[in-house]
Amino acid sequence: MTESNTSTNTARHRRDTFYFWFFLFHIPTTILIDSSFLIPSSFNPPNISSYLNVDLNPSIITVTSFIKSSLQSFLNFQNSILKFHIEQNHDFMALKPPFWLKVFIFFELAFQLPLFFILVFDYLRGGNGSAKINSKTNSKTNTSNNGSDTTDDKHITSSTNPTVTTSNIKFSTKWWLLIFTYGLNASFTTIVCLIYVFLDGESNGLQASEIYQLIGVYCPYLLIPGMIAFDYYGRIQDVLLG
């Protein structure tokens, strides 16, 4: 493997580490703040046992009451986090989310949040996709002096893509397309939010400085997913086109 390829692999490895921390940080952000856009602040979790028209065992009643109490505590904590976010960042969208934003949040909870957990776990496992790519292509073979063929298992290199080796992948290749899709989706939805803030911020009572402050809060969720999409587009293209 050439020096330039080694440099490329090292850079990708470092970017994957950065993406890992971004995904990890995004999990509590999604659960505590973003999901609250879909939950009315007046929502009161029901007691499950009150809906059952049968005599329940006292232990079951205790469990259902505990579930209700725990859920209510979580919602109270979530509301306090959201209130802090609104007060500090003047996020008028969180006060009365438009319908299109609720659709975005629903997709985030249904697609992005599970993907975050998958990718965090996959990164901690070290990824396992490069061998699958190389198993479908011809491996670079070293010929010894006696004419026998030997393959370096630690540096298996695809003949069609010399930059992909078993030692530089931190996210399994089977998730690459989903990572790319996440990058496109997250950057697109954030662009829509930024345009909305810029155009309607003043009509919602924000001063110019508050508008730019809110834009600054949302910008990382445009730049980082955009970088992820661009990065993984290049990786997928390398594999498909060689």
N, C-alpha and C positions, 0 to 999 in steps of 0.2 A: 504493500500500500504506500502511495507516494506521500510526501510531506504535506502537500496541499490537501489531500484526502484526510490525513490525520487531523489537520487543523479544522477541517469542516466537521468531522465527527466530534471533536472536542467542543466546538462552538454549539453544536446541536445538543450535546449532552448538558451543557450549562443552561441552555435555553429551556430544556425539559425540566431541569431542576427549578428554574424560575416559574415555569407553568405549574409545576406541582404545588408550590407554595401559594400561587394565585388560586388554584382550584380549592386547596385546603381552606384558605381564608374565605373563599366565596360561599362555603357551606353554611357557616353560621349567619353570614350576611343574608343569604337567601331565606333561611328559616326564620330569622328574627325580624327582618325588615321587609323584604320583598313579599313574603307570603302574607304579611299583615294587610297588604293592599286589597286582598280578596276577603278579609274577615272584618265584618262590621265591628266597630269599637263597642257597640252595645250587646254583642253576642254573648249569651250566657249558656255555657255547656249544660245540656240536660242531664238529669240523673237517670241512668238507664233503667234502674229498678222501678221507677215510677211509671214506665211504659209497659211493664209486664203485669198482666192481670192474674197473677198466680202468687201463691205464698212462697216467698223465697227463704232460703236458708240464711240465717243471720250473717254467716261468713260471706255469702255472696253479696248481701247488702253492703257489708263493710268494704268489699273490694270495689263495687261500683261507686260507692261514695268516695273512696280514695281516688279512683280514676277521675271523677268529676272535680274533686279538689285539686288534683295535680294539673289537670288541664286548665282550670281556672287560674291557677298560679302562673302557669306558663303564659297564658293570654295577658295577664296583668303585667308580667315582666316584658312581654313583647310590646304591649301598648306604651310602656314607659320608655323603651328603646326608640320606638317610632316617634313619640312625642319629643324626645331629645333630638332626634334627627331633624324633625320639622323645625324646631326652634333654632337649632344651630345652623342649618343649611337653607332655611326658608323654602323647603320643598313643598310647593303648593299642590303638586300632583299627588302627594301622599294624603292630603286632606280630603280631596274628592277625586279619586282616580277616574279618568275617562274610560269609556268602554274598551277602546283599543289597547289601553295600557293594561287593563285586566286580562285581555287576551294574551298579551305578551307575557304577563306574570304567570298565567296558567301554563303556557308552553314552557316557561322556565322551570316551574315546579315539576311538570310531567316529563320533560326531556333533560334539561340541564342539570338539575339537582341529582337525579340518579347517576348521570354521567360523571359528575364530580366525585361521588363515592367510588365508582368503578375505577376512575383514573388514579385517584389517590391510592387505592389498594393495589392497582396494577403497578404503579411507580414503586411502591414499597417492596413489591415482589421482584422488581428489577426488569419487568417487561419480558416477553418471550416470543416476539414476533419475527426477529430477523432470520432465525433459522428456517422459518417457513418460507420466506422469500427466497433464500438461497437454495432451498431444497428443490425449488422449481426451475432453477437456472443451473448452468454449468459452473461448478466451483473452480477457482483458480488452482491448478495443480502444479506442485513442484516436483520436478523430475530429478531423482538422485543420480549419482555417478554410475550406479549399476543398472540404470534403466528402469527401475521401479517407480511407480507413482505414489507420492505421499501428499497428504493434505494437512495443512496447519489448522487444527480445530479451533484455535483461539482467534484466528484471523481469517475465517472463511469469507471470501470476497466474491460477490456476484460479477460475472463477466459482463453483464449488461448494466450494472450499477456498482462501480467499485467503491462508492462512498458508504454503502450500507454494510456493516459488519456486525457480528454477534456481540461485539464488545461496546457498542456505542448507542444502543437503543434502550431508552428508559420507559417508553410506553409501547405496549405491544402493537404490532402493525395492524392487527385486526380492529383496533380502535381509531386508526388514523383518519378514516373517512368521517367518523363521528366527531372527532376533534376538529377537523376542518369545517364540518357543518356547524358545530357550536360557534366557532370563530365568526363565521358569516352571520349566523342568527343573532349573536350577542352584539356584534358591531352594528348591524342594521337597526335593531331595536333601540340601541343607544343613540344612534344618529337621529331617529325619529323623536326621541325624548329631548335631545339637545335642540332640535329645530323648534319643537313645541315650547320649550323654556325660553328660547331666544325671541320667538314671535309673540307669545302670550304672557310672558313674565310680568311685563309692566301692567297689563290689564288685570292681573291677579295681585296687584299691590306691591310688587317688588321694585326696588330701586335698581339702577344700573349695576351698582357694585354687588348687590345681592344676586342679580341674574348671573353675573360672571362668576360669583362664588359657587352657585349651584351648578353652573356649567363645568367648573373645575372639579366638583365632586363626581360628576358623571363621566368626565373625560377618560379616566383610566379604564372604564368599562367599554370604551370605544377603542382606545389605542392598543390595549393588551390583547383583547380578542381579535382585533384586526391583524396584529402581528402574528398571532397563532394561526389565523386563516392563511395568511401569506406564507408563513413558514411551512405549514403542512401541505399546502398546495404544491410547493416546491418538492417536498419529499415524495408525495404521491406521484408527481410528474416524473421524478427521477426513476421510480420503480417501474412505472408503466411504459415510459419512453426510452429509458436507459440513457 
